[in-house]
């Protein structure tokens, strides 16, 4: 029997029993949809981390008081807090003046929380960000209006600020922010620019901030604090050399011996991704494994229905064999039917999963992504489940004796 003929018979059988076929498909539909939704959420989360959390800057890495490993437990963090020295402006100067040639530039930043007011409108617990001017280039900060902080304002400790899109919207709903004077923790600051909207991370806005020159911040809030440094390499090939160069400079300034552990942290996008995989990798595998059980259940349902179908069509099988149908023809017929059933269920399941993922992305801050590879694998797995589930019923149908089959009423 040609393959197309087996496929035609399978389609006729499926659409000849629409309700039974639909109920059979439900197991595969829910199984595939569940797995795809979970994969979509995982891929969306990973892409979100890569884009908005691990994206430090072009050829950039960060140096801070704590490393990624220091956050592995409360004990490790407390030990690092006692052991590690503060990162200071002197460290920044040393990195900028590095003789190695791999480091292109270095900037510094510090953060705190404060209150912002303009006229009768007050915003509480706003993210106050203090940076050197070159952070705008390192971290690709763009202005939608006005400009970012400049070097003269940093050197003269000017009371100026650069505000986020949400702050601008709430404080200046009808007027232009640039040139206005707002109060940050009771002190006046002139607005020189407004940042482009950055959106949110898991429901937390990234646009509720005000930035001021680092020198102004340290003079106002105190200089006894540890800074976070952003360092860039001269090129992508020199990235690892720049990291090693920065490590040597920091270790030399801290007078660490060859066997001493770093008492500072170098944070790269890879380090953030490794931490993410360490925390969520096992959870992701377990989630996909548990939801995949529903596919097995769907396969069992298909096998059960195919066995019922063999019993119902025993006489038909006997007639086919008596007029010359071979064992392989009967095998093809039933395997094609079970595989087509599963493929149809997988296709519907992928469509349902896509719609559910879109709905989740619209109604919640949880990001989703549906990679083409996941769709292809889902279809392949559903077809395989159908093929495996149909093997025993097809073998049983092919093994029927034609004479005995014709006697069945």
C-alpha positions as CSV (number, residue, x, y, z in Angstrom):
1,X,0.0,0.0,0.0
2,X,1.4,3.4,-1.0
3,X,2.0,5.8,1.9
4,X,-0.5,8.4,0.5
5,X,-3.2,5.7,0.4
6,X,-2.5,4.8,4.0
7,X,-2.7,8.5,4.9
8,X,-6.0,8.9,3.0
9,X,-7.5,6.0,4.9
10,X,-6.2,7.5,8.2
11,X,-7.9,10.8,7.4
12,X,-11.1,9.1,6.5
13,X,-11.2,7.1,9.7
14,X,-10.4,10.2,11.9
15,X,-13.1,12.4,10.4
16,X,-15.5,9.5,10.3
17,X,-15.5,9.5,14.1
18,X,-15.1,13.2,14.9
19,X,-16.2,13.2,18.5
20,X,-14.1,10.1,19.4
21,X,-11.1,11.6,17.6
22,X,-11.5,14.9,19.3
23,X,-11.7,13.3,22.8
24,X,-8.6,11.2,21.9
25,X,-6.7,14.4,20.8
26,X,-7.4,16.1,24.1
27,X,-4.7,14.2,26.0
28,X,-2.1,15.2,23.4
29,X,-3.4,18.7,23.0
30,X,-3.1,19.4,26.8
31,X,0.2,17.6,27.0
32,X,1.9,19.5,24.2
33,X,0.3,22.8,25.3
34,X,1.5,22.4,28.9
35,X,5.1,21.6,27.8
36,X,5.2,24.4,25.3
37,X,3.8,27.0,27.8
38,X,6.5,26.0,30.3
39,X,9.2,26.1,27.7
40,X,7.9,29.5,26.5
41,X,8.0,30.9,30.0
42,X,11.6,29.6,30.6
43,X,12.9,30.9,27.3
44,X,11.2,34.3,27.9
45,X,12.8,34.5,31.3
46,X,16.2,33.6,30.0
47,X,15.9,36.2,27.1
48,X,14.8,38.8,29.6
49,X,17.8,38.2,31.9
50,X,20.1,38.4,28.9
51,X,18.6,41.6,27.6
52,X,17.8,43.6,30.7
53,X,19.8,42.2,33.6
54,X,23.0,40.6,32.2
55,X,23.4,43.3,29.6
56,X,26.1,45.4,31.4
57,X,27.2,47.2,28.3
58,X,29.3,46.8,25.1
59,X,32.5,44.9,26.0
60,X,31.9,46.0,29.6
61,X,32.1,44.3,33.0
62,X,31.6,45.5,36.6
63,X,33.8,45.6,39.6
64,X,32.1,45.8,43.0
65,X,32.8,45.0,46.7
66,X,31.0,41.6,46.3
67,X,31.3,38.9,43.8
68,X,28.5,36.7,42.4
69,X,29.6,33.8,44.6
70,X,29.2,36.0,47.7
71,X,25.4,35.9,47.2
72,X,25.3,32.1,47.3
73,X,24.3,32.1,51.0
74,X,23.9,34.5,53.9
75,X,27.1,33.2,55.6
76,X,29.1,33.8,52.4
77,X,27.7,37.3,52.1
78,X,28.5,38.2,55.8
79,X,32.0,36.8,55.4
80,X,32.6,38.9,52.3
81,X,31.2,42.0,54.1
82,X,33.8,41.5,56.8
83,X,36.7,40.6,54.5
84,X,36.2,42.8,51.4
85,X,37.4,46.4,51.2
86,X,35.3,49.2,49.8
87,X,35.8,50.0,46.1
88,X,36.8,53.7,46.0
89,X,37.5,56.5,43.6
90,X,41.2,55.7,43.9
91,X,40.5,52.3,42.4
92,X,38.7,54.1,39.5
93,X,41.7,56.3,38.9
94,X,44.0,53.3,38.9
95,X,41.9,51.5,36.3
96,X,41.7,54.6,34.1
97,X,45.4,54.9,34.2
98,X,46.1,51.3,33.5
99,X,49.3,50.8,31.4
100,X,48.2,47.4,30.1
101,X,46.3,48.8,27.0
102,X,43.3,46.4,27.2
103,X,41.1,48.7,29.3
104,X,39.5,51.5,27.4
105,X,37.6,53.4,30.0
106,X,36.1,53.1,33.5
107,X,33.2,54.8,35.3
108,X,31.7,54.7,38.7
109,X,28.2,54.6,40.2
110,X,26.5,54.5,43.5
111,X,22.8,54.1,44.5
112,X,20.4,54.9,47.3
113,X,16.7,55.6,47.9
114,X,15.2,59.0,48.5
115,X,12.2,61.2,48.1
116,X,11.6,63.6,45.1
117,X,9.3,66.6,45.0
118,X,8.2,69.2,42.6
119,X,5.5,71.7,43.6
120,X,2.8,69.8,45.4
121,X,3.7,66.4,44.0
122,X,5.9,64.1,46.0
123,X,7.4,60.8,45.0
124,X,8.6,58.5,47.7
125,X,11.3,55.8,47.7
126,X,12.7,56.8,44.3
127,X,15.9,55.2,43.1
128,X,18.7,57.8,43.3
129,X,21.5,57.0,41.0
130,X,24.9,58.8,41.1
131,X,27.4,58.3,38.2
132,X,30.4,59.7,36.5
133,X,29.4,61.2,33.1
134,X,31.0,58.4,31.0
135,X,28.6,55.8,32.5
136,X,26.1,57.1,29.8
137,X,28.4,55.8,27.1
138,X,29.4,52.6,28.9
139,X,25.8,51.6,29.7
140,X,24.2,53.1,26.6
141,X,22.0,55.6,28.5
142,X,19.9,57.6,26.0
143,X,18.0,60.8,26.6
144,X,14.5,61.4,25.1
145,X,14.8,65.1,26.1
146,X,17.8,67.3,27.0
147,X,21.1,65.5,27.8
148,X,22.9,63.4,30.3
149,X,25.3,64.8,33.0
150,X,28.6,66.2,31.8
151,X,32.2,66.4,33.0
152,X,32.0,70.0,34.1
153,X,29.0,69.3,36.3
154,X,30.9,66.3,37.8
155,X,34.1,68.4,38.5
156,X,32.2,71.3,40.0
157,X,29.7,69.2,42.0
158,X,26.7,70.9,40.4
159,X,23.2,70.3,41.7
160,X,21.8,68.9,38.5
161,X,20.0,65.7,37.7
162,X,18.8,63.4,34.9
163,X,15.4,61.9,35.5
164,X,13.7,58.7,34.4
165,X,10.6,58.7,32.2
166,X,8.2,57.7,35.0
167,X,9.5,60.5,37.2
168,X,9.1,63.0,34.4
169,X,5.6,61.8,33.7
170,X,4.5,62.0,37.3
171,X,6.1,65.4,38.2
172,X,5.6,67.1,34.9
173,X,2.3,65.8,33.4
174,X,1.7,69.0,31.3
175,X,5.0,70.9,31.3
176,X,8.6,70.3,30.0
177,X,10.9,68.9,32.7
178,X,14.2,70.2,31.3
179,X,15.2,73.4,33.1
180,X,12.9,72.9,36.0
181,X,14.1,72.6,39.6
182,X,13.1,69.6,41.7
183,X,13.9,68.7,45.3
184,X,15.7,65.5,46.1
185,X,15.6,64.8,49.8
186,X,14.9,68.5,50.4
187,X,17.8,69.8,48.2
188,X,17.2,71.7,44.9
189,X,18.5,70.1,41.6
190,X,18.0,71.4,38.1
191,X,16.8,68.9,35.5
192,X,19.1,68.7,32.5
193,X,17.6,65.7,30.7
194,X,15.0,62.9,30.7
195,X,15.9,59.3,29.9
196,X,14.3,57.1,27.3
197,X,11.7,54.7,28.7
198,X,13.3,51.4,29.7
199,X,10.1,49.5,30.7
200,X,10.0,47.1,33.6
201,X,11.6,44.0,34.9
202,X,9.1,41.5,36.3
203,X,6.6,44.3,37.0
204,X,9.2,46.6,38.6
205,X,9.7,49.8,36.6
206,X,13.2,50.8,35.5
207,X,12.2,54.4,34.9
208,X,11.5,55.6,38.4
209,X,15.0,57.1,39.1
210,X,16.9,60.3,39.2
211,X,20.7,60.5,38.4
212,X,23.1,63.1,39.7
213,X,26.9,63.6,39.4
214,X,28.8,61.2,41.6
215,X,30.8,64.0,43.2
216,X,27.6,65.9,44.2
217,X,26.2,62.7,45.6
218,X,29.3,61.9,47.7
219,X,29.4,65.4,49.0
220,X,25.8,65.3,50.0
221,X,25.3,61.7,51.2
222,X,28.8,61.0,52.5
223,X,31.9,59.4,50.8
224,X,32.3,56.5,53.2
225,X,30.7,54.0,50.9
226,X,31.7,51.3,48.3
227,X,31.3,52.2,44.6
228,X,30.4,50.0,41.7
229,X,32.8,50.4,38.7
230,X,31.9,49.8,35.1
231,X,35.0,49.0,32.9
232,X,35.1,48.6,29.1
233,X,37.7,46.8,27.0
234,X,39.2,48.4,23.9
235,X,37.7,45.7,21.7
236,X,35.8,42.4,22.0
237,X,39.0,40.3,21.4
238,X,40.6,42.2,24.3
239,X,37.7,41.6,26.7
240,X,39.3,38.8,28.7
241,X,42.6,40.6,28.8
242,X,40.9,43.7,30.2
243,X,39.3,41.6,32.9
244,X,42.6,40.1,33.9
245,X,44.3,43.5,33.7
246,X,41.6,44.9,36.1
247,X,42.0,41.9,38.4
248,X,45.8,42.5,38.6
249,X,45.3,46.2,39.4
250,X,42.8,45.5,42.1
251,X,44.8,42.8,43.7
252,X,48.0,44.9,43.6
253,X,46.2,47.8,45.3
254,X,45.0,45.5,48.0
255,X,48.4,43.9,48.4
256,X,47.0,40.3,47.9
257,X,49.5,37.4,47.7
258,X,49.4,34.8,44.9
259,X,47.4,32.4,47.1
260,X,45.0,35.0,48.5
261,X,41.4,35.0,47.4
262,X,40.1,38.1,45.6
263,X,38.4,40.5,48.1
264,X,36.4,42.2,45.4
265,X,34.0,41.0,42.7
266,X,34.3,41.1,38.9
267,X,30.8,40.7,37.4
268,X,30.4,39.8,33.8
269,X,27.3,38.8,31.8
270,X,28.5,35.2,31.8
271,X,28.8,35.2,35.6
272,X,25.2,36.4,35.8
273,X,24.0,33.7,33.4
274,X,25.9,31.1,35.4
275,X,24.2,32.2,38.6
276,X,20.8,32.1,36.8
277,X,21.5,28.6,35.6
278,X,22.7,27.5,39.0
279,X,19.5,28.8,40.7
280,X,16.9,27.9,38.0
281,X,18.5,25.2,35.9
282,X,17.3,22.3,38.0
283,X,13.9,23.9,38.4
284,X,13.6,24.3,34.6
285,X,14.5,20.7,33.9
286,X,12.1,19.4,36.6
287,X,9.3,21.6,35.3
288,X,9.7,20.3,31.7
289,X,10.0,16.7,33.0
290,X,6.9,16.9,35.1
291,X,4.8,18.5,32.4
292,X,6.0,15.9,29.8
293,X,4.2,13.2,31.8
294,X,1.0,14.6,30.3
295,X,2.3,13.6,26.9
296,X,2.8,10.0,28.1
297,X,-0.9,10.0,29.3
298,X,-1.9,11.3,25.8
299,X,0.0,8.4,24.2
300,X,-1.8,5.9,26.4
301,X,-5.1,7.4,25.4
302,X,-4.2,7.0,21.7
303,X,-3.1,3.4,22.2
304,X,-6.4,2.6,24.0
305,X,-8.5,4.2,21.3
306,X,-6.5,2.4,18.6
307,X,-7.1,-0.9,20.3
308,X,-10.8,-0.2,20.4
309,X,-10.6,0.7,16.7
310,X,-8.9,-2.6,15.9
311,X,-11.7,-4.5,17.7
312,X,-14.4,-2.5,15.9
313,X,-12.8,-2.9,12.5
314,X,-11.9,-6.6,12.7
315,X,-14.2,-7.6,9.9
316,X,-12.9,-4.7,7.7
317,X,-9.3,-6.0,8.3
318,X,-10.4,-9.5,7.4
319,X,-11.9,-8.3,4.1
320,X,-8.8,-6.3,3.3
321,X,-6.5,-9.2,4.0
322,X,-8.7,-11.6,2.0
323,X,-8.5,-9.5,-1.1
324,X,-4.7,-9.3,-1.0
325,X,-3.8,-6.7,1.7
326,X,-0.4,-7.7,3.2
327,X,0.6,-7.5,6.8
328,X,2.7,-4.4,6.1
329,X,-0.3,-2.7,4.5
330,X,-2.4,-3.1,7.7
331,X,0.6,-1.9,9.8
332,X,0.9,1.2,7.6
333,X,-2.8,1.9,7.9
334,X,-3.0,1.9,11.7
335,X,0.4,3.5,12.3
336,X,-0.5,6.3,9.9
337,X,-3.8,6.8,11.8
338,X,-2.2,7.0,15.2
339,X,0.7,9.2,14.0
340,X,-1.7,11.6,12.2
341,X,-3.9,11.8,15.4
342,X,-0.9,12.7,17.5
343,X,0.4,15.2,15.0
344,X,-3.0,16.9,14.8
345,X,-3.2,17.0,18.5
346,X,0.4,18.5,18.7
347,X,-0.5,21.2,16.2
348,X,-3.6,22.2,18.1
349,X,-1.6,22.1,21.3
350,X,1.1,24.4,19.9
351,X,-1.6,26.9,18.8
352,X,-3.2,26.8,22.2
353,X,0.2,27.3,23.9
354,X,1.0,30.2,21.7
355,X,-2.3,32.0,22.5
356,X,-1.8,31.2,26.2
357,X,1.7,32.6,26.2
358,X,0.5,35.8,24.5
359,X,-2.2,36.1,27.1
360,X,0.2,35.7,29.9
361,X,2.5,38.3,28.4
362,X,-0.3,40.8,28.1
363,X,-1.9,40.3,31.5
364,X,1.2,39.8,33.6
365,X,4.8,41.2,33.7
366,X,6.1,37.6,33.1
367,X,8.0,37.6,29.7
368,X,7.4,34.7,27.2
369,X,9.2,33.5,24.1
370,X,8.3,30.7,21.7
371,X,11.5,29.5,19.8
372,X,11.0,27.7,16.5
373,X,13.2,24.8,17.8
374,X,10.7,24.2,20.6
375,X,7.8,24.1,18.1
376,X,9.7,21.6,15.9
377,X,10.7,19.4,18.8
378,X,7.1,19.4,20.1
379,X,5.7,18.3,16.7
380,X,8.4,15.6,16.5
381,X,7.8,14.3,20.0
382,X,4.0,14.3,19.5
383,X,4.4,12.3,16.2
384,X,6.8,9.9,18.0
385,X,4.3,9.4,20.8
386,X,1.6,8.6,18.3
387,X,3.9,6.3,16.3
388,X,4.9,4.4,19.5
389,X,1.4,4.3,20.8
390,X,0.1,2.8,17.5
391,X,2.7,0.0,17.2
392,X,1.0,-2.6,19.4
393,X,-2.5,-1.9,18.0
394,X,-1.1,-2.0,14.4
395,X,0.8,-5.2,15.1
396,X,-2.3,-6.8,16.6
397,X,-4.4,-5.7,13.6
398,X,-1.8,-7.0,11.1
399,X,-1.6,-10.3,13.0
400,X,-5.4,-11.1,12.7
401,X,-6.3,-14.3,10.8
402,X,-8.4,-13.2,7.8
403,X,-10.8,-16.2,8.2
404,X,-11.4,-15.6,11.9
405,X,-11.7,-11.9,11.2
406,X,-14.5,-12.5,8.6
407,X,-16.5,-14.5,11.1
408,X,-16.7,-11.6,13.6
409,X,-20.1,-10.0,13.6
